[in-house]
Amino acid sequence: MLVKLPQNTKIVSVGETQLKGASNFQVREVVLTWEEQGPNQTFVQYYKGELTGDRAAEGDALSEGDYVEATIKVGGKIWEGSDPNGYFNSKEIFKITITHPTEDTPKEDLPF
């Protein structure tokens, strides 16, 4: 299932790309935050997700403080090798686009 995060989502941190397993699968951790208004107070939410595979390189364009549009992929699997069986959830960032960059956001080199 895909879930779109609120418009006020902001980047807290972007980790370095890690290589996992024998196949050197690329994984990059990104922490996002946003505020939700409750009936009597504002709640600050955090989400620690991952850019995986070829999308790990997308983290190069992200900076702490950037506001983004983000969609996360919610899912889970069963680990059938343990006793009792275990369960785990994915934390994949399916899509992320900068909407309001910070001054630290890398700019593309212009040809002129």
TAMO-V270259 format. One record per residue. N is the residue number from 1. SS is DSSP state (H for helix, E for strand, L for the rest). Layout:
N/SS ; N/SS
//
This chain:
1/L ; 2/E ; 3/E ; 4/E ; 5/L ; 6/L ; 7/L ; 8/L ; 9/L ; 10/E ; 11/E ; 12/E ; 13/E ; 14/E ; 15/E ; 16/E ; 17/E ; 18/E ; 19/E ; 20/E ; 21/L ; 22/L ; 23/L ; 24/L ; 25/E ; 26/E ; 27/E ; 28/E ; 29/E ; 30/E ; 31/E ; 32/E ; 33/E ; 34/E ; 35/E ; 36/E ; 37/E ; 38/L ; 39/L ; 40/L ; 41/L ; 42/E ; 43/E ; 44/E ; 45/E ; 46/E ; 47/E ; 48/E ; 49/E ; 50/E ; 51/E ; 52/E ; 53/H ; 54/H ; 55/H ; 56/H ; 57/H ; 58/H ; 59/H ; 60/H ; 61/H ; 62/L ; 63/L ; 64/L ; 65/L ; 66/L ; 67/E ; 68/E ; 69/E ; 70/E ; 71/E ; 72/E ; 73/E ; 74/L ; 75/L ; 76/E ; 77/E ; 78/E ; 79/E ; 80/L ; 81/L ; 82/L ; 83/L ; 84/L ; 85/L ; 86/E ; 87/E ; 88/E ; 89/E ; 90/L ; 91/L ; 92/E ; 93/E ; 94/E ; 95/E ; 96/E ; 97/E ; 98/E ; 99/E ; 100/E ; 101/L ; 102/L ; 103/L ; 104/L ; 105/L ; 106/L ; 107/L ; 108/L ; 109/L ; 110/L ; 111/L ; 112/L
//
